[in-house]
Amino acid sequence: MNRKRILFVDDEPHLLEGLRNLLRKQRTQWDMAFALGGQGALAAMREAPFDVIVSDMRMPGMDGAVLLQKIKEEYPSVARIVLSGHAEREAVVRALPVAHQYLSKPCDADVLRAVIERTCHLQALLHDDAIREVVSKLDTLPSVQRSFGALTRAVSRDDVGVAQVSRIIEADPAMSAKVLQLANSACFGLDQRVTSIQQSVAYLGVEVLRGLVLTTHVFAEMDTMSVPGFSLDQFQRASLLTARLARRVVSRPTRGDEAFAIGMVHDIGKLVLALGLPDRFGGVVAVSQKTGRPLHDVERELLGVTHAEVGAYLLGVWGLPCSMVEAVAFHHTPGLVKAGDRETLAAVHIADALIDVARAEECGSPILDLFDVSFVESMGRAAELPAWRAMAVEEVRAAAAAAESS
């Protein structure tokens, strides 16, 4: 098994030496290099490839944001992590488009190890270098035009509140994923993992979001996709339906916001593939529609990976909590998860499968039921299936009625 190569960058020799001592136990697991400044980092990258780069922000000559932009352009498959002090908020905001994760100085050794190990583990999900490069290049994901316009107008107002901004963001998968990434980032000073979209918006606050929307452009809009058979608007609507049903079927109401959030981002890998590999993904969509085979089965055959794994990789590299990443990765194959907390995974799997069935029934399309009965039986909830099916039909009809009246 190839050892992962990690590059640490700082302009202070004693800080690099401190990192070397801090991580001395990892020498048997990683190949580590320590570069003095941005130019030193680029020189090291040209000598041999690295899997992860961990960079300081404030460095003379070439700061972290400029360095990571160059790494993103020249070595897109490298995972990019910022290690920054709390006082460097403005500098970190500049790095938002080019960094996957943000850690604060001083950083506990166990935290730093865990983040790097998790990033390396996630890279094993995507064996195709081309697909990994596509995912790693992404700093934001597109939202439908109406959502982006609504958010821009809202944050431009002085009297807008968190509740109004939350309602806009939690109806859009791309925006939801981005605020969850930001809220789980150490650069915003939170000391806990956030799994709720509403909490993420509340923690960040309207002023921070206003700056991110209007000046740093970490949100983006796109009205159409160049993949025949894939509609950004339909993707958004299906994600919202799944999220709403997941909130209703999760076994504990206290997990409702988390189930909703995972439902919003569970298919984000489709958006990544449509955006980054439109021709290859278009071929997958065409085969799936022609043969009636599940999209993820065709993806596995033609791409070697599914949208579930692509989405999980992106969200994992972005630093979202493990429970959310796992639920996204296995929402089509929940039976592969044998232990641990499977509550939200079950809710999202149930919602995703039953919403697909309900939508197919409503429009008279062939019904492909991907509901894993044996998994739900193992959770002790199979008796609830009729009620869930009724809820799914209710959600689909309510969404259709709302669309007609708007």
Secondary structure, DSSP 8 states (H G I E B T S, - for coil): ---EEEEEEES-HHHHHHHHHHTGGGGGTEEEEEEEHHHHHHHHHHHS--SEEEE-S--SSS-HHHHHHHHHHH-TTSEEEEEEEGGGHHHHHHHTTT-SEEEEES--HHHHHHHHHHHHHHHTT---HHHHHHHHH-S--EE-HHHHHHHHHHHTSTT--HHHHHHHHTT-HHHHHHHHHHHT-GGGT--S----HHHHHHHHHHHHHHHIIIII--SEE-S--SSTT--HHHHHHHHHHHHHHHHHHSSSGGGHHHHHHHHHHTTHHHHHHHHH-HHHHHHHHHHHHHH---HHHHHHHHHSS-HHHHHHHHHHHTT--HHHHHHHHTSS-GGG--SS--HHHHHHHHHHHHHHHHHHHHHT--------HHHHHHTT-GGGHHHHHHHHHHHHHHHHHHHHH-
